[in-house]
Amino acid sequence: MFEFILAATARSYCFLRRLMPTNIVTDAINTRRGLKWGVPVMLLAVP
């Protein structure tokens, strides 16, 4: 039973990690190419 819960949790985490828009944006900002967008996005997040 515990293995089933662990497997279901891991699969749902991987599924949500790939498809959620906030994760896609965060991954794009954290890349070397996306570092130039880090400061503007932080300034937009403050208000």
PQR file with spaces between the fields and no chain letter, atoms N, CA, C, O and H, PARSE charges and radii, in Angstrom:
ATOM       1  N    MET     1       0.825   -1.190    0.000 -0.4000 1.5000
ATOM       2  CA   MET     1       0.000    0.000    0.000 -0.0000 2.0000
ATOM       3  C    MET     1       0.873    1.260    0.000  0.5500 1.7000
ATOM       4  O    MET     1       0.603    2.220   -0.721 -0.5500 1.4000
ATOM       5  N    PHE     2       1.915    1.233    0.818 -0.4000 1.5000
ATOM       6  CA   PHE     2       2.795    2.392    0.886 -0.0000 2.0000
ATOM       7  C    PHE     2       3.496    2.633   -0.450  0.5500 1.7000
ATOM       8  O    PHE     2       3.684    3.779   -0.859 -0.5500 1.4000
ATOM       9  H    PHE     2       2.134    0.453    1.404  0.4000 1.0000
ATOM      10  N    GLU     3       3.880    1.556   -1.125 -0.4000 1.5000
ATOM      11  CA   GLU     3       4.537    1.701   -2.429 -0.0000 2.0000
ATOM      12  C    GLU     3       3.599    2.319   -3.451  0.5500 1.7000
ATOM      13  O    GLU     3       4.019    3.128   -4.278 -0.5500 1.4000
ATOM      14  H    GLU     3       3.727    0.626   -0.793  0.4000 1.0000
ATOM      15  N    PHE     4       2.336    1.939   -3.395 -0.4000 1.5000
ATOM      16  CA   PHE     4       1.349    2.501   -4.319 -0.0000 2.0000
ATOM      17  C    PHE     4       1.186    4.003   -4.084  0.5500 1.7000
ATOM      18  O    PHE     4       1.143    4.777   -5.040 -0.5500 1.4000
ATOM      19  H    PHE     4       1.995    1.281   -2.723  0.4000 1.0000
ATOM      20  N    ILE     5       1.097    4.411   -2.843 -0.4000 1.5000
ATOM      21  CA   ILE     5       0.958    5.839   -2.528 -0.0000 2.0000
ATOM      22  C    ILE     5       2.200    6.605   -2.962  0.5500 1.7000
ATOM      23  O    ILE     5       2.098    7.701   -3.514 -0.5500 1.4000
ATOM      24  H    ILE     5       1.132    3.782   -2.066  0.4000 1.0000
ATOM      25  N    LEU     6       3.359    6.036   -2.716 -0.4000 1.5000
ATOM      26  CA   LEU     6       4.607    6.686   -3.113 -0.0000 2.0000
ATOM      27  C    LEU     6       4.708    6.814   -4.632  0.5500 1.7000
ATOM      28  O    LEU     6       5.120    7.855   -5.145 -0.5500 1.4000
ATOM      29  H    LEU     6       3.442    5.146   -2.267  0.4000 1.0000
ATOM      30  N    ALA     7       4.334    5.763   -5.344 -0.4000 1.5000
ATOM      31  CA   ALA     7       4.385    5.798   -6.806 -0.0000 2.0000
ATOM      32  C    ALA     7       3.384    6.808   -7.361  0.5500 1.7000
ATOM      33  O    ALA     7       3.702    7.537   -8.301 -0.5500 1.4000
ATOM      34  H    ALA     7       3.999    4.918   -4.928  0.4000 1.0000
ATOM      35  N    ALA     8       2.188    6.858   -6.795 -0.4000 1.5000
ATOM      36  CA   ALA     8       1.182    7.816   -7.252 -0.0000 2.0000
ATOM      37  C    ALA     8       1.636    9.249   -6.989  0.5500 1.7000
ATOM      38  O    ALA     8       1.425   10.130   -7.823 -0.5500 1.4000
ATOM      39  H    ALA     8       1.930    6.266   -6.032  0.4000 1.0000
ATOM      40  N    THR     9       2.246    9.480   -5.856 -0.4000 1.5000
ATOM      41  CA   THR     9       2.747   10.818   -5.533 -0.0000 2.0000
ATOM      42  C    THR     9       3.865   11.226   -6.488  0.5500 1.7000
ATOM      43  O    THR     9       3.891   12.362   -6.961 -0.5500 1.4000
ATOM      44  H    THR     9       2.417    8.765   -5.179  0.4000 1.0000
ATOM      45  N    ALA    10       4.777   10.320   -6.772 -0.4000 1.5000
ATOM      46  CA   ALA    10       5.886   10.627   -7.680 -0.0000 2.0000
ATOM      47  C    ALA    10       5.379   10.910   -9.085  0.5500 1.7000
ATOM      48  O    ALA    10       5.848   11.841   -9.740 -0.5500 1.4000
ATOM      49  H    ALA    10       4.756    9.397   -6.388  0.4000 1.0000
ATOM      50  N    ARG    11       4.424   10.114   -9.552 -0.4000 1.5000
ATOM      51  CA   ARG    11       3.895   10.347  -10.897 -0.0000 2.0000
ATOM      52  C    ARG    11       3.141   11.660  -10.990  0.5500 1.7000
ATOM      53  O    ARG    11       3.270   12.379  -11.980 -0.5500 1.4000
ATOM      54  H    ARG    11       4.043    9.358   -9.020  0.4000 1.0000
ATOM      55  N    SER    12       2.352   11.982   -9.968 -0.4000 1.5000
ATOM      56  CA   SER    12       1.613   13.247  -10.009 -0.0000 2.0000
ATOM      57  C    SER    12       2.566   14.436   -9.917  0.5500 1.7000
ATOM      58  O    SER    12       2.333   15.465  -10.551 -0.5500 1.4000
ATOM      59  H    SER    12       2.247   11.397   -9.164  0.4000 1.0000
ATOM      60  N    TYR    13       3.640   14.305   -9.131 -0.4000 1.5000
ATOM      61  CA   TYR    13       4.624   15.377   -9.042 -0.0000 2.0000
ATOM      62  C    TYR    13       5.279   15.618  -10.402  0.5500 1.7000
ATOM      63  O    TYR    13       5.409   16.763  -10.835 -0.5500 1.4000
ATOM      64  H    TYR    13       3.829   13.470   -8.616  0.4000 1.0000
ATOM      65  N    CYS    14       5.685   14.554  -11.069 -0.4000 1.5000
ATOM      66  CA   CYS    14       6.329   14.691  -12.384 -0.0000 2.0000
ATOM      67  C    CYS    14       5.365   15.283  -13.404  0.5500 1.7000
ATOM      68  O    CYS    14       5.749   16.128  -14.211 -0.5500 1.4000
ATOM      69  H    CYS    14       5.579   13.623  -10.717  0.4000 1.0000
ATOM      70  N    PHE    15       4.119   14.840  -13.366 -0.4000 1.5000
ATOM      71  CA   PHE    15       3.113   15.357  -14.290 -0.0000 2.0000
ATOM      72  C    PHE    15       2.892   16.852  -14.070  0.5500 1.7000
ATOM      73  O    PHE    15       2.892   17.629  -15.025 -0.5500 1.4000
ATOM      74  H    PHE    15       3.806   14.153  -12.710  0.4000 1.0000
ATOM      75  N    LEU    16       2.703   17.254  -12.819 -0.4000 1.5000
ATOM      76  CA   LEU    16       2.455   18.665  -12.530 -0.0000 2.0000
ATOM      77  C    LEU    16       3.699   19.509  -12.768  0.5500 1.7000
ATOM      78  O    LEU    16       3.593   20.664  -13.181 -0.5500 1.4000
ATOM      79  H    LEU    16       2.702   16.623  -12.043  0.4000 1.0000
ATOM      80  N    ARG    17       4.865   18.951  -12.515 -0.4000 1.5000
ATOM      81  CA   ARG    17       6.110   19.696  -12.722 -0.0000 2.0000
ATOM      82  C    ARG    17       6.300   20.061  -14.190  0.5500 1.7000
ATOM      83  O    ARG    17       6.819   21.131  -14.508 -0.5500 1.4000
ATOM      84  H    ARG    17       4.951   18.013  -12.180  0.4000 1.0000
ATOM      85  N    ARG    18       5.874   19.156  -15.092 -0.4000 1.5000
ATOM      86  CA   ARG    18       6.041   19.407  -16.518 -0.0000 2.0000
ATOM      87  C    ARG    18       5.002   20.359  -17.074  0.5500 1.7000
ATOM      88  O    ARG    18       5.312   21.129  -17.983 -0.5500 1.4000
ATOM      89  H    ARG    18       5.452   18.287  -14.833  0.4000 1.0000
ATOM      90  N    LEU    19       3.790   20.336  -16.568 -0.4000 1.5000
ATOM      91  CA   LEU    19       2.692   20.996  -17.257 -0.0000 2.0000
ATOM      92  C    LEU    19       2.162   22.277  -16.621  0.5500 1.7000
ATOM      93  O    LEU    19       1.437   23.024  -17.278 -0.5500 1.4000
ATOM      94  H    LEU    19       3.537   19.711  -15.830  0.4000 1.0000
ATOM      95  N    MET    20       2.494   22.547  -15.387 -0.4000 1.5000
ATOM      96  CA   MET    20       1.940   23.740  -14.757 -0.0000 2.0000
ATOM      97  C    MET    20       2.651   24.994  -15.277  0.5500 1.7000
ATOM      98  O    MET    20       3.880   25.023  -15.342 -0.5500 1.4000
ATOM      99  H    MET    20       3.083   21.940  -14.854  0.4000 1.0000
ATOM     100  N    PRO    21       1.896   26.021  -15.644 -0.5600 1.5000
ATOM     101  CA   PRO    21       2.497   27.228  -16.237  0.2800 2.0000
ATOM     102  C    PRO    21       3.500   27.922  -15.325  0.5500 1.7000
ATOM     103  O    PRO    21       4.506   28.447  -15.805 -0.5500 1.4000
ATOM     104  N    THR    22       3.246   27.935  -14.021 -0.4000 1.5000
ATOM     105  CA   THR    22       4.182   28.620  -13.124 -0.0000 2.0000
ATOM     106  C    THR    22       5.525   27.908  -13.105  0.5500 1.7000
ATOM     107  O    THR    22       6.564   28.563  -13.014 -0.5500 1.4000
ATOM     108  H    THR    22       2.429   27.509  -13.632  0.4000 1.0000
ATOM     109  N    ASN    23       5.528   26.584  -13.190 -0.4000 1.5000
ATOM     110  CA   ASN    23       6.796   25.852  -13.227 -0.0000 2.0000
ATOM     111  C    ASN    23       7.533   26.097  -14.531  0.5500 1.7000
ATOM     112  O    ASN    23       8.761   26.182  -14.540 -0.5500 1.4000
ATOM     113  H    ASN    23       4.684   26.052  -13.264  0.4000 1.0000
ATOM     114  N    ILE    24       6.809   26.211  -15.625 -0.4000 1.5000
ATOM     115  CA   ILE    24       7.441   26.480  -16.916 -0.0000 2.0000
ATOM     116  C    ILE    24       8.105   27.848  -16.891  0.5500 1.7000
ATOM     117  O    ILE    24       9.227   28.001  -17.374 -0.5500 1.4000
ATOM     118  H    ILE    24       5.811   26.142  -15.618  0.4000 1.0000
ATOM     119  N    VAL    25       7.425   28.844  -16.334 -0.4000 1.5000
ATOM     120  CA   VAL    25       7.991   30.196  -16.245 -0.0000 2.0000
ATOM     121  C    VAL    25       9.192   30.208  -15.307  0.5500 1.7000
ATOM     122  O    VAL    25      10.217   30.815  -15.619 -0.5500 1.4000
ATOM     123  H    VAL    25       6.514   28.720  -15.942  0.4000 1.0000
ATOM     124  N    THR    26       9.073   29.545  -14.167 -0.4000 1.5000
ATOM     125  CA   THR    26      10.182   29.498  -13.215 -0.0000 2.0000
ATOM     126  C    THR    26      11.402   28.825  -13.824  0.5500 1.7000
ATOM     127  O    THR    26      12.523   29.300  -13.642 -0.5500 1.4000
ATOM     128  H    THR    26       8.240   29.052  -13.915  0.4000 1.0000
ATOM     129  N    ASP    27      11.202   27.727  -14.544 -0.4000 1.5000
ATOM     130  CA   ASP    27      12.326   27.060  -15.191 -0.0000 2.0000
ATOM     131  C    ASP    27      12.964   27.937  -16.256  0.5500 1.7000
ATOM     132  O    ASP    27      14.184   27.931  -16.417 -0.5500 1.4000
ATOM     133  H    ASP    27      10.291   27.341  -14.692  0.4000 1.0000
ATOM     134  N    ALA    28      12.150   28.689  -16.983 -0.4000 1.5000
ATOM     135  CA   ALA    28      12.692   29.575  -18.020 -0.0000 2.0000
ATOM     136  C    ALA    28      13.505   30.703  -17.398  0.5500 1.7000
ATOM     137  O    ALA    28      14.530   31.105  -17.948 -0.5500 1.4000
ATOM     138  H    ALA    28      11.158   28.694  -16.852  0.4000 1.0000
ATOM     139  N    ILE    29      13.058   31.213  -16.261 -0.4000 1.5000
ATOM     140  CA   ILE    29      13.788   32.306  -15.599 -0.0000 2.0000
ATOM     141  C    ILE    29      15.093   31.796  -15.003  0.5500 1.7000
ATOM     142  O    ILE    29      16.093   32.513  -15.001 -0.5500 1.4000
ATOM     143  H    ILE    29      12.225   30.887  -15.814  0.4000 1.0000
ATOM     144  N    ASN    30      15.094   30.568  -14.498 -0.4000 1.5000
ATOM     145  CA   ASN    30      16.282   30.046  -13.823 -0.0000 2.0000
ATOM     146  C    ASN    30      17.362   29.539  -14.766  0.5500 1.7000
ATOM     147  O    ASN    30      18.447   29.180  -14.309 -0.5500 1.4000
ATOM     148  H    ASN    30      14.282   29.985  -14.500  0.4000 1.0000
ATOM     149  N    THR    31      17.100   29.499  -16.063 -0.4000 1.5000
ATOM     150  CA   THR    31      18.149   29.085  -16.987 -0.0000 2.0000
ATOM     151  C    THR    31      19.152   30.212  -17.162  0.5500 1.7000
ATOM     152  O    THR    31      18.889   31.358  -16.797 -0.5500 1.4000
ATOM     153  H    THR    31      16.218   29.791  -16.435  0.4000 1.0000
ATOM     154  N    ARG    32      20.283   29.879  -17.713 -0.4000 1.5000
ATOM     155  CA   ARG    32      21.330   30.882  -17.935 -0.0000 2.0000
ATOM     156  C    ARG    32      20.839   31.979  -18.878  0.5500 1.7000
ATOM     157  O    ARG    32      21.149   33.157  -18.701 -0.5500 1.4000
ATOM     158  H    ARG    32      20.497   28.948  -18.008  0.4000 1.0000
ATOM     159  N    ARG    33      20.067   31.565  -19.882 -0.4000 1.5000
ATOM     160  CA   ARG    33      19.547   32.502  -20.867 -0.0000 2.0000
ATOM     161  C    ARG    33      18.464   33.399  -20.254  0.5500 1.7000
ATOM     162  O    ARG    33      18.299   34.548  -20.662 -0.5500 1.4000
ATOM     163  H    ARG    33      19.815   30.608  -20.026  0.4000 1.0000
ATOM     164  N    GLY    34      17.734   32.867  -19.276 -0.4000 1.5000
ATOM     165  CA   GLY    34      16.626   33.607  -18.699 -0.0000 2.0000
ATOM     166  C    GLY    34      16.995   34.477  -17.516  0.5500 1.7000
ATOM     167  O    GLY    34      16.118   35.110  -16.927 -0.5500 1.4000
ATOM     168  H    GLY    34      17.869   31.933  -18.944  0.4000 1.0000
ATOM     169  N    LEU    35      18.260   34.528  -17.151 -0.4000 1.5000
ATOM     170  CA   LEU    35      18.662   35.320  -15.990 -0.0000 2.0000
ATOM     171  C    LEU    35      18.386   36.807  -16.185  0.5500 1.7000
ATOM     172  O    LEU    35      18.183   37.529  -15.209 -0.5500 1.4000
ATOM     173  H    LEU    35      18.973   34.014  -17.629  0.4000 1.0000
ATOM     174  N    LYS    36      18.377   37.272  -17.426 -0.4000 1.5000
ATOM     175  CA   LYS    36      18.124   38.689  -17.671 -0.0000 2.0000
ATOM     176  C    LYS    36      16.695   39.071  -17.305  0.5500 1.7000
ATOM     177  O    LYS    36      16.405   40.253  -17.121 -0.5500 1.4000
ATOM     178  H    LYS    36      18.542   36.685  -18.219  0.4000 1.0000
ATOM     179  N    TRP    37      15.789   38.086  -17.196 -0.4000 1.5000
ATOM     180  CA   TRP    37      14.391   38.356  -16.849 -0.0000 2.0000
ATOM     181  C    TRP    37      14.133   38.253  -15.348  0.5500 1.7000
ATOM     182  O    TRP    37      13.030   38.559  -14.896 -0.5500 1.4000
ATOM     183  H    TRP    37      16.025   37.126  -17.346  0.4000 1.0000
ATOM     184  N    GLY    38      15.117   37.831  -14.576 -0.4000 1.5000
ATOM     185  CA   GLY    38      14.915   37.619  -13.149 -0.0000 2.0000
ATOM     186  C    GLY    38      14.538   38.875  -12.394  0.5500 1.7000
ATOM     187  O    GLY    38      13.569   38.868  -11.634 -0.5500 1.4000
ATOM     188  H    GLY    38      16.013   37.581  -14.944  0.4000 1.0000
ATOM     189  N    VAL    39      15.284   39.961  -12.587 -0.4000 1.5000
ATOM     190  CA   VAL    39      15.024   41.214  -11.865 -0.0000 2.0000
ATOM     191  C    VAL    39      13.694   41.838  -12.284  0.5500 1.7000
ATOM     192  O    VAL    39      12.930   42.237  -11.405 -0.5500 1.4000
ATOM     193  H    VAL    39      16.071   39.967  -13.204  0.4000 1.0000
ATOM     194  N    PRO    40      13.373   41.945  -13.575 -0.5600 1.5000
ATOM     195  CA   PRO    40      12.063   42.508  -13.925  0.2800 2.0000
ATOM     196  C    PRO    40      10.888   41.700  -13.372  0.5500 1.7000
ATOM     197  O    PRO    40       9.876   42.275  -12.972 -0.5500 1.4000
ATOM     198  N    VAL    41      11.013   40.388  -13.348 -0.4000 1.5000
ATOM     199  CA   VAL    41       9.924   39.574  -12.812 -0.0000 2.0000
ATOM     200  C    VAL    41       9.792   39.773  -11.305  0.5500 1.7000
ATOM     201  O    VAL    41       8.679   39.806  -10.780 -0.5500 1.4000
ATOM     202  H    VAL    41      11.836   39.921  -13.673  0.4000 1.0000
ATOM     203  N    MET    42      10.908   39.905  -10.614 -0.4000 1.5000
ATOM     204  CA   MET    42      10.833   40.168   -9.171 -0.0000 2.0000
ATOM     205  C    MET    42      10.191   41.529   -8.902  0.5500 1.7000
ATOM     206  O    MET    42       9.419   41.678   -7.954 -0.5500 1.4000
ATOM     207  H    MET    42      11.812   39.878  -11.040  0.4000 1.0000
ATOM     208  N    LEU    43      10.508   42.515   -9.731 -0.4000 1.5000
ATOM     209  CA   LEU    43       9.915   43.833   -9.527 -0.0000 2.0000
ATOM     210  C    LEU    43       8.406   43.808   -9.806  0.5500 1.7000
ATOM     211  O    LEU    43       7.650   44.526   -9.151 -0.5500 1.4000
ATOM     212  H    LEU    43      11.135   42.394  -10.501  0.4000 1.0000
ATOM     213  N    LEU    44       7.968   43.007  -10.752 -0.4000 1.5000
ATOM     214  CA   LEU    44       6.535   42.873  -11.017 -0.0000 2.0000
ATOM     215  C    LEU    44       5.830   42.123   -9.898  0.5500 1.7000
ATOM     216  O    LEU    44       4.651   42.365   -9.642 -0.5500 1.4000
ATOM     217  H    LEU    44       8.582   42.424  -11.284  0.4000 1.0000
ATOM     218  N    ALA    45       6.535   41.218   -9.229 -0.4000 1.5000
ATOM     219  CA   ALA    45       5.914   40.409   -8.188 -0.0000 2.0000
ATOM     220  C    ALA    45       5.727   41.188   -6.891  0.5500 1.7000
ATOM     221  O    ALA    45       4.904   40.797   -6.064 -0.5500 1.4000
ATOM     222  H    ALA    45       7.493   41.021   -9.437  0.4000 1.0000
ATOM     223  N    VAL    46       6.458   42.269   -6.689 -0.4000 1.5000
ATOM     224  CA   VAL    46       6.382   43.026   -5.436 -0.0000 2.0000
ATOM     225  C    VAL    46       5.007   43.655   -5.238  0.5500 1.7000
ATOM     226  O    VAL    46       4.438   43.504   -4.157 -0.5500 1.4000
ATOM     227  H    VAL    46       7.127   42.587   -7.361  0.4000 1.0000
ATOM     228  N    PRO    47       4.440   44.357   -6.232 -0.5600 1.5000
ATOM     229  CA   PRO    47       3.111   44.957   -5.978  0.2800 2.0000
ATOM     230  C    PRO    47       2.053   43.892   -5.881  0.5500 1.7000
ATOM     231  O    PRO    47       0.881   44.204   -5.672 -0.5500 1.4000
